[in-house]
Amino acid sequence: MSKDKRTEITDALKEAMKAKDADRLGTLRLINAAIKDRDIDLRSEGREVSDDEILAILGKMVKQRQESTKAYEEGGRLELAEREQAEIKVINDFLPAQLDAAASEAAVDAAIAEVGAESIRDMGKVMGILKGKYTGQMDFGAVGPMVKARLG
């Protein structure tokens, strides 16, 4: 039986504590805090964060760190860029493997066919299908223009 993401992250946190791996522990605590923040937001709806939502949170965290890394590198702050890269590595441990360009294109084509998209007005439906199936597996910032080009 596969563990849910929350349990997987909690177990990794405990292992990092036992191993006294301060860097990994810090990143795992950041992940837990982001999930707890989202849990608090959803409390009014009487539910907790789902695995798909956790994947979305993790994807967002990776994207933020990629942007920070770029900014630090441009500013000549390589030690900070390296720290961001280390955090990305830890976060990626909990994300499914990223689709390569060919697989992303195939997924876009399949989603377009699935909804019968014919124009740019159908872009939201196509993106909805992709987000439902591939959260955490593709960069939607890069996929959006691909969908637009196919429908445009």
Disulfide bonds with the S-S distance in Angstrom:
none
